[in-house]
Amino acid sequence: MTGVVTGNGARHDPQEKAVARLWANAGSVPAWIVTEDGARLKVVYAGRPSSKAGPDFRDCVLVNEAGERIEGDVEVHLDEDGWRRHGHHRDPSYNGVVLHLVFHQSRRSSTAHSSGTTAPVALISSLTTIGPAGTGPAPAGTVAGGPAAVLDAAGDARFLARSKGLAGDIERLGQDQAAYAAFMDSMGFAGNRKAFGDLSARANYRLLSTLAAEPAETRLLAAQSLLLKTAGLMHRVEDPSLVRRLAGIAPFLPRSRAMRDDAWHTFLVRPANHPARRLVGVACVVDRSFKSGFAETILQAAVSGAPASVRASLQAEPWIGAGKAAESAVNVALPFAHTMGSLRRDAGLQAKAIAAYRGFPAPAENEITREARVIVERRLGPVEVKTARRAQGLIHLYRGYVASGAMAGRAGQALASPGAAPI
């Protein structure tokens, strides 16, 4: 399969980019913005700039004059009419926008979501700073243990939280389905996680396992067809010969409840990340698991402790590359092995999973880790991120920052959760 159909994004006006830059800096100093209906909002965190489809800034945190927190996305336009010109009023991806930021005076004080709710409009010129300009990051030396220790402990906390969550999933779903559902979840970026979760329930591992007795030459094609047919994405495969073979086998497959095509977010998605393409790769991983079961397949890879082996168990070139497989190894396979060690009371298995996690190399930076590094270094000082453990620590601290509205100055405060103790 060569790829899938995706949409093209609109180009941003230079003035619009300038507005976005002004807003991006708003969270680095105490700032307030006034909406077109006169409400004053304190900018706690301006949000994470996003290069993907959807709003321009994610995870923004505002506080109104009553002290109530407002969390969500921010969209930037030159004028309020840009919202409708770009079709955002029909796009559910923009229903989480809590502030519509514009450069020119607006005729309206609010912007309509497709859900029927609204977001306030604010002029970027109404952005003002208050308080002493020197209110800034705490010196790096004030952090107990230094920034490296904070990131390591945060990475361990995130690993333990994932392990605990998987334990609940195993109890509820069984180990094969829990491992398969977690793997499916890791295949989708934020906009498609819900859809991948829905698909993992509709085309569950038990249903896919009914294909295990098929001849080897048709078994993989059957798994690909079942996943794509259930996802409602078979028509998004670009290779006509593959589509014909997938469609030809579809009538002979087990029945499943098909999803609607619009359940998937594909606008501005790079061809390599398109869900139809990912599902072809998922079928390859599933096909390799039929002999031992999905849980045991990734468990054995995790037990080896070698990053390349763990990654290879979840890799299916060219549909699931080494980078995506490494993410799944860190977020799924290794926490799953730790969970199974706990359930089996096997301390050796838990220790192997932890050691493999701590030695796993860091993946390439993404939007969240890049933004988190800026926030962490502003507060704690320079830090080296060479392991997946520290990259996960960045994500853990970023999530805590968004949730609390401020990065803590000490390790205990920065982690601030009962499960945050180092492993």
N, C-alpha and C positions, 0 to 999 in steps of 0.2 A: 504494500500500500504506500503510495507516494505522499499522501497528505490529505487534508480536509479543507472544506471551504470555510473561510473566516471573513469577518468584516474589516473594513478599513476605517481608521480613526480620523477625526477632523483635525486640521492643523490649528495650533494656538496662535493667536495674535500676539506680537511682541509686547503690547501694552498689557494684555491679559497675563503674560508671563511676569511682567513687572509687579502686577497686583499680587500674584501668587508668591513672589519673592518677599514682598512686604509682609504678607500674612505669615509666611514660614518663619519669619524672625520675631513674630509677635509673642511667642511663648518664651523667648529668652529673657525678656524683661517684664516687670509687672505692667499689664496693659488692659485697657477696656475698649470695647467697641459699642457704638450706639446703633441700634436697628432703626429702620425707617419709621417704625411706630413709636419710637422714643425709649425703648427698653435698653438699659445698660447691662452689658455682659462682660464679666471678667474672663480674660483668656488665660486659662491655666496651662493648657497644652494646645498648640495650634494644629496639631495633627501630623500624621506621617504623609509626606508627599507620595502620591501614587502614580506610577507610569502605566498602570493597567486600565482596562475598561472600568468605567464608573466614576464616582466623584474624585475631585482633584486631591483632597486630603482625607485621610482615614483616622479614626480613633480620636477625634478632637474632644477636648474637655473644656466646657465653659461653666461659669457659675453666675446665676442671676443675682439681683440685688437682695432677694430674699434668702440667699445662701443655698439655693437648690442647684444641684449639679445637672448639667445638660451634656450628654455624651452622644457623639455621632459623627457624621461626615460634613465636609464643607465643599461647596462647589463655587468656582470662580468664573465670572463672565465680565465683559465690558459693560453690559447693561442687562437689566432683568429679562428682556425679551430673548436673550440668548438661550434661556432655559427651554423655551418652546421651540425655538429655531433648531435646536439640537435634539429635540424629541424627548427630553428628560421627563416631561410631564406624562409620558406613556411608558416609561421604563422603570420597572420595579427596583432596579439596581440603585435608583436615586431616592428611594423611600426613606433611607436612613439619614438624609441630609438635614442637619439642624441649623445651618446658616448658609444663606446664598449671598456671597460676597460680590459686589459690583463696583465698577469704576465710575460710571455716570449715574446721575440722579435717577431714581426709579419713580414710575407712576404708580407702582403698587408697593404695599408694605409687606406682602408675603408672596410666596411662590407655592404653587399647588403640586403635590405628589400624585402619582397615579393611584395611590391608595385612598385619596380623598383628604388626607391631612395636608398641612402646610408647613413651610419653613420661613422664618423671618428673613427679610432682605436688609443688608447693611452696606453702606458706602465705605470703601477702604479709607477714605479721607476722615472718617469718624474715629479711626483707631488712634488712641492716645495712650501715652505711658504715664504712670503715676508712681509715687514713692521714690526712694533713693535709687539713682542709676547704678550704684555699686552692689545692688542685691544680686549676688551671683553665686556661682558654684562654690561648694566647700573645697578647701585645699585638699589635695590628694593625701597629704600626711595625716589628716584627721580620720581616715577610714581604717577601722580595725583590720589588720591583716593585709591591707593594701588591695588595690582593684583586682589583682589576679585571684586572691583568695575569695573575694566577694563573688566573682564570676564563677569560680569553681563550685562554691557552695550553692549558688543559684542554679547552675547546671545540674547538680545532684538533686536539688529540690524538684526541678522539672521532670527529671528522670523518674524519681519516686512517685510523683503525682501521676505520671503516665502508667507506671506499673500498677498502682492502686486502682486506677480507672479500668485497666484491662482485667483485673481480678474480678470486678463486678460484672464486666461483659462476659467473661468465661462462665460465671455462675448463671447468668441469664440466658446465654446463647449456646453454650458449649464451646470447647476450645477451638475446633476448626472454624466455626462461623465467626467467633470473636476475632481470631487472627485474620481471617479473610476480610471481615468488615473493616478492621483497622487498616489493613493494606489498601482497601478501596478508598477509605477516607484520605489516605496519604497521597492518592493519585490526583486529587482535585485541588486547585488553588482555592482561595477563600470563597469565591463566587459559586463554585461547583461542589463544595463539600457536602451540602445537603442532598444534591442530586445523586452523588456517588453513594451516599448513605442509603438513600431510597432504593437505588439499584441493587445494592448488596443485600437488601431484604427481599426484593422481588425475584432477582436471579441469585438466590442464596447458594451457599456452597453445597448444601445437600442436593439441590436441584441440579447443579452443575455436575455433581458426582455421578448422576445417573448416566452420564456420557462416558464414564470410565471404561465400560465394556465395548465401546465402539472400536472399530479397526484403527490402528495408529494413523493411517493415512487420511482418515476423515475426522478423527476425534478433535484435533485442534481446530479445524474449520468449524465443527459443530459448536465448540465452546465460544469461538469468536462470533458466530452467527447468533447464538442464544443471548449473549451479552448485548450485542448491537441491536438486535430485534427488540429486546426488552427495554433498552435505553431509548428506543425511537430514533436511533442515529444511523441506521444502516445506509440511508440515502445520503449521508454526509461523507461517506467514503469516496475518495476521488478516483480510485483505480477501478475502471469499469469491469475488468475481468474478475477482480475479487468480489465486487458487488454481485455479479451474476452467480458466482459460486456460493456466496453467502445466502443469497435469496433462494437458490435452488435447493439448499439443504434445510432452510427454515421451516417448511411445512411438516417435516418429519421430527422436529424437536419437541421436547416437553413444553407444555403450555405455561405461559407466564403472563403477568399483567404488564402491558406495555406502558411506558411513560410517554408524556407529550414532549415533542421536540423543544418546546419553549421552556421546559424545566431546566434546560442547560444554558449557561451563559457562554457565548462564543464570540461576542463582539470584542475586537482588539486582542483576541487570544492568538498567540503565536502558533503557527501550524504544528510545531513539535509538541505543544501543550494541549492541543485540541482533545476533548474527551473521547471522540471516536477513535483517534489514534491511540490514546492511552488504553482503551478497552481491548484493542487488538493485542497489545502487550500483556495486559492483565490475563487474557486467555492463555497466553504462552506460559505464564507463571503457574496458573491453575492447572494446566495440562501436565506440567512437570510434577505436580503435587499429588496426583491421583493415587499413586502407589502407596505412599505413606500417610497421606492426609496433609492438609495445609499447615496445621499447627506443627506437626512433627518435621515437615520439610524445612520451615524457617528456623525451628528450634535447633535442628542439627547443624545448620549453617552458623547460627549464633554461638553454639557451643565450641566451634572450631576456634573462635576468638580472633581469627584473621580478618581484618576489614575487607579484603578482597573477596573472601569466601562468603561473608555475610551479604555483601553487596551483590555478588553474582547470583545468589539465590533469588533475588528480587529484580534482576535485570533481564530485559528482553529487547535487545537491539533490533531495529532502530527506534522502536516505539517507547521503550522505557530505557533511557540511557543511564550511564554510570552515575551521573549527578543525582537524578531522581531516585535511583535505586539506593544510593547512599543516604538520602534523606529518609527513605522508608526504613532502612536498616537502623538508623538512630532513633526514629520516632516509633517504630513498630517492632522490629525483630528483637532488638536487644532488651527493651522494656518487657516484651512478651516472655523472653527467656527468664528474666528476673522474676516475673510473676509466677511462671511455672515452677521455678525453684522454690518460691515461697509456698505454693500450693502443695508441692511434693515434699516439703520440708527438706529440701536438698540445698544445704548451704554452699556446697561446691559449685552447683549450677548458678546460684545467685552471684557468687564471687566471680565466676567466669564472665557473666553478663556485665557486671560492673567494670571489670578490668578491660573488657573489649570496648565498652562505652567510653571509658576514660582515655583509651589509646586511639580512638577513632579520629582520623584527621578532620579538620574543619571543612565544611562545604564552602562553595563560593558564596560571597555575600549576597543577600537579597535586600529588598526594601526595608524590611523590619530590622534585620541585624545591622544594616548600615545606619539607620536612624537611631537604633539603640546604642550603637557605639558612640555616636555624637553626644547623646544624652549622658551616657556613663562617663565618657572622658571629660565632659564639661564639669561633672560633679566629683569624679573620683581620680582623674588623672589618666595619662596614657596607659593603654593595656594591650597586650599581645594576645591575639586570638588564633591559635594554631590547632586547637582541638575542637571536635564537635561538642564536647562538654562545655567549653567556654562559649561557643556560639549559641548553644541552648541556654546558657546562663544569660546571655544578652537578651534573648527572647523572653525569658522568665522575668527579668528586671523590667523590660519594656512593658509587658502586660501589667506588672505591678504598678509601674509608673502611670499608665493610663487609668488604672483602677483607682489609684490613690490621688492622682493629680500632681505628685512630686516624687522625684527620686530621693530615697533616703540617703543620709550622709554617713551612716554606719552600717556595717554588715548586717547586724541583727535587725535594724529597721528596714534595710533594703530588701531583705528576704521576707520579713513580717508575715510569716504564716506558720501554723503549727507543724507542717510537714517539711519545713525548710532546713532541718538539721542535716549536716553533711552525711553522706552514706558511710 
